[in-house]
Amino acid sequence: MNVLTNFDQQTAVSMHGPLIHHSSRVYPEPWSFIPERWLSSPPPAGLPSRPPNIPQANPKYLMPFSRGTRNCLGQPLAYAEIYMTLANVLRTFARLERDDNGKVVGAKGMTLYETDRRDVDMKSDMGFPAPEKERGNTRLILE
Ligand code: HEM
């Protein structure tokens, strides 16, 4: 690792969520959607286990709400809103498909509408990750 040592005392040093979240040294395959990386192994009772070939992600480096003394004041409220909204939308509209062992293999009831990777991939840095111009809406058709 290259470490810069020749700093002037007045040099401002900062870090940045998107750069850390997409560092493959911190999170392997950072651009891939691998939610299983957040599961623990062994799992808490009733929850699925992380597959052994997937390394456990370290939440120490997860900082969408920033870190330190000036981190987001609304983080608990934001999490509550995200959990309640997602749970309500999924419980109302998603119909889970299971295999013979009861394992969830897919979901029906929600289809992406005029939405693709261009709406979610980071294209520029506005202090937060932003998609390409004129994109960024995630739309669903709910059955
Ligand atoms: C997913 C939702 C949210 C994300 C990702 C988020 C993210 C952030 C981030 C990264 C910062 C630090 C900005 C900086 O370094 O200058 C911040 C600050 C802040 N956020 Fe949020 N935020 C969210 C929701 C909310 C909500 C719901 C509230 C209030 C109801 C809120 C209130 C604040 C406040 C007051 C600060 C400034 C804290 C300070 O400077 O001491 N945020 N937020």
Backbone and ligand atoms as CSV (ligand in chain L), in Angstrom:
chain,resi,resn,atom,element,x,y,z
A,1,MET,N,N,0.845,-1.191,0.000
A,1,MET,CA,C,0.000,0.000,0.000
A,1,MET,C,C,0.886,1.248,0.000
A,2,ASN,N,N,0.551,2.226,-0.854
A,2,ASN,CA,C,1.291,3.491,-0.848
A,2,ASN,C,C,0.744,4.402,0.246
A,3,VAL,N,N,1.602,4.866,1.100
A,3,VAL,CA,C,1.164,5.788,2.136
A,3,VAL,C,C,1.858,7.123,1.913
A,4,LEU,N,N,1.060,8.192,1.800
A,4,LEU,CA,C,1.644,9.510,1.619
A,4,LEU,C,C,2.095,10.020,2.980
A,5,THR,N,N,3.333,10.467,3.058
A,5,THR,CA,C,3.845,10.899,4.362
A,5,THR,C,C,4.218,12.376,4.378
A,6,ASN,N,N,4.339,12.981,3.184
A,6,ASN,CA,C,4.897,14.325,3.116
A,6,ASN,C,C,3.797,15.387,3.116
A,7,PHE,N,N,2.978,15.402,4.150
A,7,PHE,CA,C,1.874,16.351,4.201
A,7,PHE,C,C,2.287,17.670,4.849
A,8,ASP,N,N,1.817,18.748,4.276
A,8,ASP,CA,C,1.898,20.031,4.950
A,8,ASP,C,C,0.867,20.008,6.071
A,9,GLN,N,N,1.115,20.677,7.179
A,9,GLN,CA,C,0.177,20.650,8.309
A,9,GLN,C,C,-1.205,21.160,7.936
A,10,GLN,N,N,-1.286,22.052,6.926
A,10,GLN,CA,C,-2.573,22.652,6.556
A,10,GLN,C,C,-3.343,21.804,5.551
A,11,THR,N,N,-2.806,20.670,5.154
A,11,THR,CA,C,-3.463,19.861,4.125
A,11,THR,C,C,-4.763,19.271,4.664
A,12,ALA,N,N,-5.832,19.501,3.903
A,12,ALA,CA,C,-7.106,18.902,4.295
A,12,ALA,C,C,-7.132,17.456,3.815
A,13,VAL,N,N,-7.473,16.548,4.695
A,13,VAL,CA,C,-7.551,15.127,4.327
A,13,VAL,C,C,-8.978,14.680,4.571
A,14,SER,N,N,-9.529,13.973,3.600
A,14,SER,CA,C,-10.916,13.568,3.723
A,14,SER,C,C,-11.092,12.156,3.193
A,15,MET,N,N,-12.224,11.579,3.472
A,15,MET,CA,C,-12.548,10.291,2.873
A,15,MET,C,C,-13.953,10.382,2.308
A,16,HIS,N,N,-14.321,9.362,1.571
A,16,HIS,CA,C,-15.521,9.498,0.774
A,16,HIS,C,C,-16.245,8.169,0.677
A,17,GLY,N,N,-17.542,8.153,1.029
A,17,GLY,CA,C,-18.310,6.906,1.050
A,17,GLY,C,C,-18.215,6.089,-0.226
A,18,PRO,N,N,-18.579,6.678,-1.381
A,18,PRO,CA,C,-18.576,5.877,-2.614
A,18,PRO,C,C,-17.213,5.257,-2.932
A,19,LEU,N,N,-16.117,5.971,-2.655
A,19,LEU,CA,C,-14.789,5.407,-2.940
A,19,LEU,C,C,-14.508,4.214,-2.030
A,20,ILE,N,N,-14.893,4.336,-0.774
A,20,ILE,CA,C,-14.654,3.233,0.161
A,20,ILE,C,C,-15.546,2.044,-0.185
A,21,HIS,N,N,-16.822,2.333,-0.482
A,21,HIS,CA,C,-17.751,1.242,-0.792
A,21,HIS,C,C,-17.358,0.497,-2.060
A,22,HIS,N,N,-16.625,1.162,-2.962
A,22,HIS,CA,C,-16.259,0.513,-4.214
A,22,HIS,C,C,-14.782,0.152,-4.280
A,23,SER,N,N,-14.134,0.096,-3.130
A,23,SER,CA,C,-12.755,-0.385,-3.098
A,23,SER,C,C,-12.783,-1.904,-2.984
A,24,SER,N,N,-12.128,-2.590,-3.936
A,24,SER,CA,C,-12.158,-4.055,-3.883
A,24,SER,C,C,-11.301,-4.581,-2.733
A,25,ARG,N,N,-10.442,-3.707,-2.153
A,25,ARG,CA,C,-9.678,-4.138,-0.970
A,25,ARG,C,C,-10.592,-4.234,0.239
A,26,VAL,N,N,-11.658,-3.460,0.240
A,26,VAL,CA,C,-12.583,-3.467,1.373
A,26,VAL,C,C,-13.744,-4.429,1.101
A,27,TYR,N,N,-14.342,-4.293,-0.078
A,27,TYR,CA,C,-15.470,-5.144,-0.449
A,27,TYR,C,C,-15.166,-5.826,-1.784
A,28,PRO,N,N,-14.799,-7.122,-1.778
A,28,PRO,CA,C,-14.509,-7.826,-3.029
A,28,PRO,C,C,-15.684,-7.721,-4.007
A,29,GLU,N,N,-15.370,-7.640,-5.300
A,29,GLU,CA,C,-16.390,-7.473,-6.354
A,29,GLU,C,C,-17.354,-6.346,-5.988
A,30,PRO,N,N,-16.844,-5.142,-5.793
A,30,PRO,CA,C,-17.689,-4.079,-5.242
A,30,PRO,C,C,-18.840,-3.642,-6.135
A,31,TRP,N,N,-18.766,-3.931,-7.436
A,31,TRP,CA,C,-19.858,-3.497,-8.312
A,31,TRP,C,C,-20.902,-4.590,-8.497
A,32,SER,N,N,-20.702,-5.736,-7.863
A,32,SER,CA,C,-21.678,-6.827,-8.008
A,32,SER,C,C,-22.685,-6.797,-6.869
A,33,PHE,N,N,-23.917,-7.165,-7.207
A,33,PHE,CA,C,-24.983,-7.233,-6.205
A,33,PHE,C,C,-24.878,-8.585,-5.507
A,34,ILE,N,N,-24.262,-8.592,-4.326
A,34,ILE,CA,C,-24.084,-9.842,-3.568
A,34,ILE,C,C,-24.611,-9.599,-2.152
A,35,PRO,N,N,-25.930,-9.538,-1.973
A,35,PRO,CA,C,-26.451,-9.217,-0.638
A,35,PRO,C,C,-26.067,-10.249,0.409
A,36,GLU,N,N,-25.778,-11.495,-0.057
A,36,GLU,CA,C,-25.410,-12.548,0.906
A,36,GLU,C,C,-24.152,-12.185,1.683
A,37,ARG,N,N,-23.337,-11.268,1.154
A,37,ARG,CA,C,-22.094,-10.916,1.842
A,37,ARG,C,C,-22.354,-10.337,3.235
A,38,TRP,N,N,-23.576,-9.837,3.461
A,38,TRP,CA,C,-23.900,-9.238,4.759
A,38,TRP,C,C,-24.451,-10.242,5.750
A,39,LEU,N,N,-24.720,-11.478,5.305
A,39,LEU,CA,C,-25.229,-12.481,6.246
A,39,LEU,C,C,-24.095,-12.968,7.130
A,40,SER,N,N,-24.433,-13.345,8.367
A,40,SER,CA,C,-23.387,-13.892,9.226
A,40,SER,C,C,-23.404,-15.410,9.130
A,41,SER,N,N,-22.343,-16.010,9.588
A,41,SER,CA,C,-22.233,-17.456,9.532
A,41,SER,C,C,-21.498,-17.930,10.789
A,42,PRO,N,N,-22.129,-18.690,11.676
A,42,PRO,CA,C,-23.498,-19.186,11.606
A,42,PRO,C,C,-24.509,-18.057,11.788
A,43,PRO,N,N,-25.714,-18.247,11.202
A,43,PRO,CA,C,-26.716,-17.182,11.252
A,43,PRO,C,C,-27.508,-17.200,12.549
A,44,PRO,N,N,-28.161,-16.079,12.891
A,44,PRO,CA,C,-29.109,-16.112,14.000
A,44,PRO,C,C,-30.256,-17.077,13.661
A,45,ALA,N,N,-30.933,-17.591,14.704
A,45,ALA,CA,C,-31.980,-18.602,14.504
A,45,ALA,C,C,-32.985,-18.167,13.444
A,46,GLY,N,N,-33.284,-19.081,12.508
A,46,GLY,CA,C,-34.333,-18.841,11.521
A,46,GLY,C,C,-33.876,-18.071,10.299
A,47,LEU,N,N,-32.649,-17.593,10.287
A,47,LEU,CA,C,-32.187,-16.822,9.135
A,47,LEU,C,C,-31.225,-17.661,8.290
A,48,PRO,N,N,-31.124,-17.338,6.978
A,48,PRO,CA,C,-30.222,-18.128,6.136
A,48,PRO,C,C,-28.759,-17.829,6.450
A,49,SER,N,N,-27.904,-18.791,6.146
A,49,SER,CA,C,-26.474,-18.647,6.420
A,49,SER,C,C,-25.767,-18.083,5.181
A,50,ARG,N,N,-24.666,-17.377,5.402
A,50,ARG,CA,C,-23.871,-16.887,4.275
A,50,ARG,C,C,-23.164,-18.064,3.614
A,51,PRO,N,N,-23.266,-18.212,2.264
A,51,PRO,CA,C,-22.558,-19.305,1.590
A,51,PRO,C,C,-21.057,-19.217,1.887
A,52,PRO,N,N,-20.379,-20.380,2.096
A,52,PRO,CA,C,-18.986,-20.360,2.539
A,52,PRO,C,C,-18.025,-19.712,1.547
A,53,ASN,N,N,-18.387,-19.676,0.255
A,53,ASN,CA,C,-17.476,-19.086,-0.750
A,53,ASN,C,C,-17.561,-17.559,-0.810
A,54,ILE,N,N,-18.477,-16.988,-0.042
A,54,ILE,CA,C,-18.635,-15.526,-0.067
A,54,ILE,C,C,-18.064,-14.937,1.214
A,55,PRO,N,N,-17.016,-14.089,1.107
A,55,PRO,CA,C,-16.449,-13.508,2.327
A,55,PRO,C,C,-17.409,-12.544,3.013
A,56,GLN,N,N,-17.356,-12.550,4.331
A,56,GLN,CA,C,-18.230,-11.671,5.124
A,56,GLN,C,C,-17.835,-10.204,4.931
A,57,ALA,N,N,-18.815,-9.362,4.636
A,57,ALA,CA,C,-18.532,-7.930,4.493
A,57,ALA,C,C,-18.371,-7.303,5.872
A,58,ASN,N,N,-17.452,-6.373,5.967
A,58,ASN,CA,C,-17.180,-5.725,7.252
A,58,ASN,C,C,-17.967,-4.413,7.364
A,59,PRO,N,N,-18.979,-4.362,8.254
A,59,PRO,CA,C,-19.809,-3.151,8.349
A,59,PRO,C,C,-19.057,-1.927,8.843
A,60,LYS,N,N,-17.821,-2.152,9.353
A,60,LYS,CA,C,-17.019,-1.032,9.844
A,60,LYS,C,C,-16.781,0.001,8.738
A,61,TYR,N,N,-16.739,-0.467,7.502
A,61,TYR,CA,C,-16.436,0.437,6.380
A,61,TYR,C,C,-17.693,0.901,5.648
A,62,LEU,N,N,-18.857,0.548,6.154
A,62,LEU,CA,C,-20.107,0.964,5.504
A,62,LEU,C,C,-20.487,2.339,6.043
A,63,MET,N,N,-20.518,3.337,5.167
A,63,MET,CA,C,-20.738,4.692,5.687
A,63,MET,C,C,-21.647,5.534,4.797
A,64,PRO,N,N,-22.837,5.005,4.417
A,64,PRO,CA,C,-23.744,5.830,3.622
A,64,PRO,C,C,-24.238,7.056,4.390
A,65,PHE,N,N,-24.191,6.989,5.708
A,65,PHE,CA,C,-24.623,8.119,6.531
A,65,PHE,C,C,-23.425,8.877,7.092
A,66,SER,N,N,-22.257,8.654,6.465
A,66,SER,CA,C,-20.996,9.215,6.926
A,66,SER,C,C,-20.629,8.607,8.289
A,67,ARG,N,N,-19.552,9.090,8.881
A,67,ARG,CA,C,-19.065,8.565,10.157
A,67,ARG,C,C,-18.599,9.724,11.017
A,68,GLY,N,N,-18.458,9.487,12.276
A,68,GLY,CA,C,-17.847,10.486,13.143
A,68,GLY,C,C,-18.868,11.425,13.760
A,69,THR,N,N,-18.367,12.525,14.279
A,69,THR,CA,C,-19.215,13.418,15.070
A,69,THR,C,C,-20.259,14.147,14.224
A,70,ARG,N,N,-20.031,14.314,12.914
A,70,ARG,CA,C,-20.999,15.016,12.080
A,70,ARG,C,C,-21.734,14.057,11.155
A,71,ASN,N,N,-21.891,12.815,11.592
A,71,ASN,CA,C,-22.616,11.891,10.713
A,71,ASN,C,C,-24.111,12.208,10.758
A,72,CYS,N,N,-24.883,11.485,9.949
A,72,CYS,CA,C,-26.289,11.839,9.749
A,72,CYS,C,C,-27.102,11.734,11.046
A,73,LEU,N,N,-27.762,12.826,11.373
A,73,LEU,CA,C,-28.627,12.834,12.568
A,73,LEU,C,C,-29.872,11.979,12.355
A,74,GLY,N,N,-30.293,11.860,11.092
A,74,GLY,CA,C,-31.557,11.181,10.812
A,74,GLY,C,C,-31.413,9.702,10.512
A,75,GLN,N,N,-30.215,9.141,10.769
A,75,GLN,CA,C,-29.985,7.744,10.388
A,75,GLN,C,C,-31.013,6.761,10.957
A,76,PRO,N,N,-31.333,6.807,12.263
A,76,PRO,CA,C,-32.327,5.845,12.769
A,76,PRO,C,C,-33.692,6.034,12.108
A,77,LEU,N,N,-34.100,7.301,11.891
A,77,LEU,CA,C,-35.381,7.550,11.222
A,77,LEU,C,C,-35.339,7.043,9.786
A,78,ALA,N,N,-34.215,7.287,9.082
A,78,ALA,CA,C,-34.091,6.838,7.693
A,78,ALA,C,C,-34.195,5.314,7.621
A,79,TYR,N,N,-33.493,4.611,8.541
A,79,TYR,CA,C,-33.585,3.144,8.542
A,79,TYR,C,C,-35.014,2.696,8.819
A,80,ALA,N,N,-35.687,3.329,9.784
A,80,ALA,CA,C,-37.068,2.942,10.113
A,80,ALA,C,C,-37.964,3.114,8.886
A,81,GLU,N,N,-37.799,4.243,8.179
A,81,GLU,CA,C,-38.625,4.487,6.988
A,81,GLU,C,C,-38.337,3.459,5.898
A,82,ILE,N,N,-37.043,3.166,5.693
A,82,ILE,CA,C,-36.673,2.201,4.643
A,82,ILE,C,C,-37.240,0.819,4.979
A,83,TYR,N,N,-37.045,0.371,6.246
A,83,TYR,CA,C,-37.530,-0.961,6.624
A,83,TYR,C,C,-39.049,-1.041,6.485
A,84,MET,N,N,-39.769,-0.010,6.988
A,84,MET,CA,C,-41.240,-0.079,6.968
A,84,MET,C,C,-41.776,0.004,5.546
A,85,THR,N,N,-41.179,0.876,4.721
A,85,THR,CA,C,-41.649,1.007,3.346
A,85,THR,C,C,-41.402,-0.278,2.570
A,86,LEU,N,N,-40.163,-0.784,2.672
A,86,LEU,CA,C,-39.848,-2.007,1.933
A,86,LEU,C,C,-40.732,-3.168,2.386
A,87,ALA,N,N,-40.872,-3.318,3.714
A,87,ALA,CA,C,-41.679,-4.423,4.237
A,87,ALA,C,C,-43.113,-4.315,3.739
A,88,ASN,N,N,-43.682,-3.106,3.737
A,88,ASN,CA,C,-45.059,-2.929,3.290
A,88,ASN,C,C,-45.214,-3.212,1.810
A,89,VAL,N,N,-44.299,-2.686,1.000
A,89,VAL,CA,C,-44.394,-2.900,-0.449
A,89,VAL,C,C,-44.248,-4.390,-0.763
A,90,LEU,N,N,-43.249,-5.030,-0.131
A,90,LEU,CA,C,-43.024,-6.445,-0.430
A,90,LEU,C,C,-44.182,-7.313,0.057
A,91,ARG,N,N,-44.674,-7.025,1.281
A,91,ARG,CA,C,-45.781,-7.844,1.804
A,91,ARG,C,C,-47.042,-7.649,0.988
A,92,THR,N,N,-47.236,-6.450,0.437
A,92,THR,CA,C,-48.467,-6.181,-0.310
A,92,THR,C,C,-48.386,-6.728,-1.728
A,93,PHE,N,N,-47.235,-6.595,-2.373
A,93,PHE,CA,C,-47.189,-6.868,-3.809
A,93,PHE,C,C,-46.367,-8.088,-4.216
A,94,ALA,N,N,-45.344,-8.459,-3.448
A,94,ALA,CA,C,-44.467,-9.546,-3.907
A,94,ALA,C,C,-45.086,-10.910,-3.598
A,95,ARG,N,N,-45.097,-11.775,-4.590
A,95,ARG,CA,C,-45.513,-13.156,-4.366
A,95,ARG,C,C,-44.266,-14.027,-4.529
A,96,LEU,N,N,-43.797,-14.568,-3.403
A,96,LEU,CA,C,-42.542,-15.314,-3.436
A,96,LEU,C,C,-42.738,-16.677,-4.088
A,97,GLU,N,N,-41.775,-17.059,-4.913
A,97,GLU,CA,C,-41.782,-18.398,-5.514
A,97,GLU,C,C,-40.755,-19.242,-4.771
A,98,ARG,N,N,-41.162,-20.437,-4.352
A,98,ARG,CA,C,-40.254,-21.287,-3.569
A,98,ARG,C,C,-40.038,-22.612,-4.286
A,99,ASP,N,N,-38.857,-23.229,-4.059
A,99,ASP,CA,C,-38.636,-24.570,-4.606
A,99,ASP,C,C,-39.228,-25.607,-3.641
A,100,ASP,N,N,-39.019,-26.896,-3.938
A,100,ASP,CA,C,-39.635,-27.951,-3.123
A,100,ASP,C,C,-39.172,-27.932,-1.673
A,101,ASN,N,N,-37.973,-27.347,-1.439
A,101,ASN,CA,C,-37.466,-27.277,-0.058
A,101,ASN,C,C,-37.888,-26.009,0.665
A,102,GLY,N,N,-38.718,-25.215,0.001
A,102,GLY,CA,C,-39.183,-23.989,0.645
A,102,GLY,C,C,-38.253,-22.810,0.451
A,103,LYS,N,N,-37.141,-23.015,-0.325
A,103,LYS,CA,C,-36.188,-21.929,-0.520
A,103,LYS,C,C,-36.748,-20.929,-1.538
A,104,VAL,N,N,-36.629,-19.643,-1.219
A,104,VAL,CA,C,-37.133,-18.612,-2.135
A,104,VAL,C,C,-36.238,-18.560,-3.369
A,105,VAL,N,N,-36.870,-18.729,-4.558
A,105,VAL,CA,C,-36.079,-18.726,-5.802
A,105,VAL,C,C,-36.464,-17.569,-6.710
A,106,GLY,N,N,-37.449,-16.800,-6.337
A,106,GLY,CA,C,-37.837,-15.659,-7.170
A,106,GLY,C,C,-39.050,-14.969,-6.567
A,107,ALA,N,N,-39.481,-13.920,-7.255
A,107,ALA,CA,C,-40.666,-13.192,-6.778
A,107,ALA,C,C,-41.440,-12.681,-7.973
A,108,LYS,N,N,-42.757,-12.675,-7.868
A,108,LYS,CA,C,-43.622,-12.118,-8.901
A,108,LYS,C,C,-44.422,-10.978,-8.307
A,109,GLY,N,N,-45.031,-10.183,-9.171
A,109,GLY,CA,C,-45.902,-9.123,-8.685
A,109,GLY,C,C,-45.325,-7.738,-8.883
A,110,MET,N,N,-44.012,-7.659,-9.171
A,110,MET,CA,C,-43.376,-6.363,-9.376
A,110,MET,C,C,-42.444,-6.468,-10.571
A,111,THR,N,N,-42.591,-5.547,-11.512
A,111,THR,CA,C,-41.738,-5.556,-12.702
A,111,THR,C,C,-41.130,-4.172,-12.881
A,112,LEU,N,N,-39.842,-4.129,-13.146
A,112,LEU,CA,C,-39.199,-2.843,-13.411
A,112,LEU,C,C,-39.790,-2.227,-14.677
A,113,TYR,N,N,-40.022,-0.917,-14.652
A,113,TYR,CA,C,-40.589,-0.228,-15.807
A,113,TYR,C,C,-39.623,0.868,-16.254
A,114,GLU,N,N,-39.159,0.785,-17.477
A,114,GLU,CA,C,-38.222,1.773,-18.038
A,114,GLU,C,C,-37.111,2.107,-17.039
A,115,THR,N,N,-36.597,1.085,-16.420
A,115,THR,CA,C,-35.532,1.253,-15.422
A,115,THR,C,C,-34.451,0.221,-15.713
A,116,ASP,N,N,-33.199,0.660,-15.738
A,116,ASP,CA,C,-32.102,-0.297,-15.908
A,116,ASP,C,C,-30.876,0.200,-15.149
A,117,ARG,N,N,-29.720,-0.433,-15.410
A,117,ARG,CA,C,-28.502,-0.108,-14.660
A,117,ARG,C,C,-28.160,1.383,-14.739
A,118,ARG,N,N,-28.539,2.031,-15.865
A,118,ARG,CA,C,-28.198,3.456,-15.996
A,118,ARG,C,C,-28.868,4.292,-14.902
A,119,ASP,N,N,-29.941,3.779,-14.316
A,119,ASP,CA,C,-30.644,4.533,-13.276
A,119,ASP,C,C,-30.013,4.370,-11.898
A,120,VAL,N,N,-29.139,3.395,-11.760
A,120,VAL,CA,C,-28.553,3.165,-10.435
A,120,VAL,C,C,-27.034,3.220,-10.423
A,121,ASP,N,N,-26.384,2.971,-11.572
A,121,ASP,CA,C,-24.914,2.986,-11.569
A,121,ASP,C,C,-24.384,4.395,-11.349
A,122,MET,N,N,-23.331,4.482,-10.541
A,122,MET,CA,C,-22.726,5.787,-10.263
A,122,MET,C,C,-21.951,6.264,-11.489
A,123,LYS,N,N,-22.275,7.468,-11.953
A,123,LYS,CA,C,-21.561,8.035,-13.098
A,123,LYS,C,C,-20.773,9.280,-12.702
A,124,SER,N,N,-21.236,9.983,-11.686
A,124,SER,CA,C,-20.486,11.160,-11.264
A,124,SER,C,C,-20.576,11.304,-9.744
A,125,ASP,N,N,-19.699,12.142,-9.241
A,125,ASP,CA,C,-19.582,12.316,-7.802
A,125,ASP,C,C,-20.072,13.707,-7.431
A,126,MET,N,N,-21.228,13.765,-6.793
A,126,MET,CA,C,-21.784,15.060,-6.388
A,126,MET,C,C,-21.674,15.210,-4.863
A,127,GLY,N,N,-20.676,14.546,-4.310
A,127,GLY,CA,C,-20.598,14.435,-2.848
A,127,GLY,C,C,-21.367,13.204,-2.417
A,128,PHE,N,N,-22.255,12.779,-3.256
A,128,PHE,CA,C,-22.950,11.499,-3.135
A,128,PHE,C,C,-22.951,10.920,-4.548
A,129,PRO,N,N,-23.137,9.606,-4.685
A,129,PRO,CA,C,-23.073,9.024,-6.023
A,129,PRO,C,C,-24.279,9.428,-6.863
A,130,ALA,N,N,-24.050,9.879,-8.097
A,130,ALA,CA,C,-25.160,10.281,-8.962
A,130,ALA,C,C,-25.113,9.480,-10.263
A,131,PRO,N,N,-26.283,9.115,-10.801
A,131,PRO,CA,C,-26.300,8.378,-12.071
A,131,PRO,C,C,-26.076,9.334,-13.242
A,132,GLU,N,N,-26.087,8.800,-14.468
A,132,GLU,CA,C,-25.885,9.687,-15.613
A,132,GLU,C,C,-27.058,10.651,-15.742
A,133,LYS,N,N,-26.805,11.751,-16.488
A,133,LYS,CA,C,-27.797,12.821,-16.598
A,133,LYS,C,C,-29.127,12.285,-17.099
A,134,GLU,N,N,-30.215,12.858,-16.644
A,134,GLU,CA,C,-31.578,12.505,-17.063
A,134,GLU,C,C,-31.997,11.116,-16.586
A,135,ARG,N,N,-31.133,10.436,-15.787
A,135,ARG,CA,C,-31.518,9.117,-15.299
A,135,ARG,C,C,-31.635,9.181,-13.783
A,136,GLY,N,N,-32.036,8.103,-13.152
A,136,GLY,CA,C,-32.054,8.073,-11.699
A,136,GLY,C,C,-33.418,7.749,-11.118
A,137,ASN,N,N,-34.433,7.592,-11.997
A,137,ASN,CA,C,-35.740,7.182,-11.492
A,137,ASN,C,C,-35.823,5.661,-11.500
A,138,THR,N,N,-36.288,5.099,-10.414
A,138,THR,CA,C,-36.539,3.660,-10.369
A,138,THR,C,C,-38.039,3.467,-10.348
A,139,ARG,N,N,-38.574,2.888,-11.437
A,139,ARG,CA,C,-40.029,2.754,-11.512
A,139,ARG,C,C,-40.427,1.284,-11.581
A,140,LEU,N,N,-41.534,0.989,-10.916
A,140,LEU,CA,C,-42.025,-0.384,-10.860
A,140,LEU,C,C,-43.473,-0.437,-11.313
A,141,ILE,N,N,-43.837,-1.520,-11.980
A,141,ILE,CA,C,-45.260,-1.801,-12.175
A,141,ILE,C,C,-45.645,-2.835,-11.115
A,142,LEU,N,N,-46.630,-2.469,-10.287
A,142,LEU,CA,C,-47.075,-3.359,-9.218
A,142,LEU,C,C,-48.389,-4.010,-9.650
A,143,GLU,N,N,-48.428,-5.351,-9.569
A,143,GLU,CA,C,-49.656,-6.043,-10.003
A,143,GLU,C,C,-50.620,-6.191,-8.833
L,1,HEM,C1,C,-31.280,7.333,3.273
L,1,HEM,C2,C,-31.402,8.517,3.885
L,1,HEM,C3,C,-30.248,9.399,4.325
L,1,HEM,C4,C,-28.924,9.353,3.969
L,1,HEM,C5,C,-28.213,8.380,3.025
L,1,HEM,C6,C,-28.280,10.438,4.680
L,1,HEM,C7,C,-26.926,10.722,4.594
L,1,HEM,C8,C,-26.302,11.757,5.293
L,1,HEM,C9,C,-24.884,12.065,5.222
L,1,HEM,C10,C,-23.855,11.307,4.369
L,1,HEM,C11,C,-24.646,13.116,6.031
L,1,HEM,C12,C,-23.292,13.802,6.295
L,1,HEM,C13,C,-23.135,14.933,5.311
L,1,HEM,C14,C,-21.785,15.596,5.476
L,1,HEM,O1,O,-20.785,14.912,5.721
L,1,HEM,O2,O,-21.717,16.808,5.374
L,1,HEM,C15,C,-25.920,13.499,6.624
L,1,HEM,C16,C,-26.079,14.531,7.506
L,1,HEM,C17,C,-27.274,14.885,8.095
L,1,HEM,N1,N,-28.486,14.251,7.911
L,1,HEM,FE1,FE,-28.837,12.672,6.719
L,1,HEM,N2,N,-29.209,11.101,5.444
L,1,HEM,C18,C,-30.417,10.480,5.265
L,1,HEM,C19,C,-31.623,10.806,5.875
L,1,HEM,C20,C,-31.784,11.811,6.797
L,1,HEM,C21,C,-33.042,12.118,7.496
L,1,HEM,C22,C,-34.347,11.331,7.303
L,1,HEM,C23,C,-32.794,13.178,8.293
L,1,HEM,C24,C,-33.708,13.923,9.257
L,1,HEM,C25,C,-34.989,13.687,9.391
L,1,HEM,C26,C,-31.396,13.552,8.131
L,1,HEM,C27,C,-30.772,14.570,8.789
L,1,HEM,C28,C,-29.430,14.902,8.684
L,1,HEM,C29,C,-28.795,15.997,9.402
L,1,HEM,C30,C,-29.481,16.987,10.352
L,1,HEM,C31,C,-27.438,15.988,9.040
L,1,HEM,C32,C,-26.333,16.946,9.515
L,1,HEM,C33,C,-25.657,16.397,10.762
L,1,HEM,C34,C,-24.524,17.295,11.218
L,1,HEM,O3,O,-23.993,18.042,10.405
L,1,HEM,O4,O,-24.165,17.233,12.418
L,1,HEM,N3,N,-30.823,12.702,7.219
L,1,HEM,N4,N,-26.893,12.666,6.157
